Amino acid sequence: MTSPNTIVEIADRSFAERVVQSEMPVLLAFCADGCSTSQKLLALLANAAPRCGGFLTIARASLAESPGLAARFGVVSAPSLLLLRGGTVCYQFVGELSRGELDELLTRARADNPAIGKPNNRPSDGTDFNNVKFITGGLVAWPYPLQA
């Protein structure tokens, strides 16, 4: 088993086992070798990994080594960050991400994860988290505000 303080490597062949069958949500970063923005994101994620144990798995996939996985989610540029639950995209972010934006994403992932004993504050307005649209440079499909 992988330590919760590390970033898990995901490939086409390990996606089902490590993401779809995971009991926790998975924050998956698609990165490109030699991309400075990807390297900055990986450094942010490595710093955040120790704070995520128990409610979220942080993972990375290489665009070059996992083209099938990238195609499955329509990922065409790096870095791209997806929050998945059972293999379904809940949130997607493309481009450079600040530490504050990552912290907000982690706070929301924790608040929305009933597996850690927190109430599920997903709205009851019928919001469909399966219809996430691709938008460059920002979070999408975030239908509710952070709770104080």
N, C-alpha and C positions, 0 to 999 in steps of 0.2 A: 504494500500500500504506500502511496506517495504521502510525504509529509505535507501538512496544510500550510507550511511556510515556504513552499516552492511553487514554481510555475510548471504545470503539467504540459508535456509535449503531446499534441494531438496530430494524428495523420489520418488519411483517408480510411485506413484499415482499423484504426482504434476509435473512431468517432462513436460508433454505436455503443461500445462498452463504456467509454469514459464520459460521454455526454448524454446520449439518449437514455441510458440506463442509470444515470446518476440520480441519487436521491436529492442532491442539492442542485441549485442553479449553477450554471457554468458561465463565466465571463471569458469569452474566447477572443483572443487578439490574433488577427491575421497580419503577419509582418513580412517584410521583404528584406533579404540579406543586403547589407550595404546601404540601407535607407536610414538616414539619421533620425527621421521622425519616428520610425519604427523602433529604433534603439532607445529613444527617449521614452516612448510608451512602455517598453519592456522594463526600463529602469523604474518607472513609476509603479508598475504592477508588482515588481519584485519587492519594492518598498512596502506596498499595500498588502501583500500576501499574508504576512503574519497576523494582520488584523481581520482576516477573512475566514479563518478556520472555523468550521462549525456551521457556517451559513452560506458559503459560496466557494466554489472551486475556480481558481484562475488558471487559464490554459492559453497556449499559443499554438499557432499553426503557421507553417511557412507557405507562402503563395507558390513558390517554386516546387516544393516537395509534396504539396497537397492540392494539385489543381482541380481534382474532382470535388473536393470539399469546398473550395472557393467557388466553383461553378454552381454548386448546389445552393449556395446562399447569394449568388450574384455579386460576389466580392471581386472587384476589378482594380481596386487601388489599395495601397497600404499607407499607413495602418488602418485597419477596420476593426472595430470592437463590437462584438455581439454578446448580449446577455441571452442565454438559452435556458429554457426549462423543458426537460424531456425532449430535447432536440429541436424545439420550436423557438424561433426568434421572438423575444419580448421587446427588446430595445436594440437599437443599432446606432453606432457613432462612427463617422468616417473622418479621418484627418487628425490633426494635432489635438491633443487633449491636455488640459491643464490639471494640476493636482487638485484644485478646487472642484473641477468638473468630475474628476474621478471620485473624489470624496462624496460628492452629491449622489453619484451613481451607486456607490457602495451603501450609502445611507438608505437610499430608496430600495435597493435590493434586500437589505436587512429588514426593513419595515414591511416589505411585501412578502416575506418568506415565512409562512406559518410553521415551517419545520423547526424553527428555533424558539417557538413558544410566543411569538409576537402575534398580535391580531392581524389578519389579512385585511389590509385597508384598500383592497382593490374596489373600485366603485361598482355599485349595483346597477349602473345605468346601461348595461349591455355593451360596454366598450369591448371591442374585439382585439385582443392582443396578438392575434395571428395575422393581422393585415398590416404589418409594418411596412412603411414605404421607405425607399432609399433616398436619403437627403444628405448631401455632402456638407460636412462641417457642423453637425449638430445632432442633438438627441431627437429622436422621433418617438411617437406612440407613448407619450408620457402624459396620461390624461388627468392626473390628480396632483395637487401640490404636496410638498413636504409638510408633515404635521409637526407642530411645535413641540 
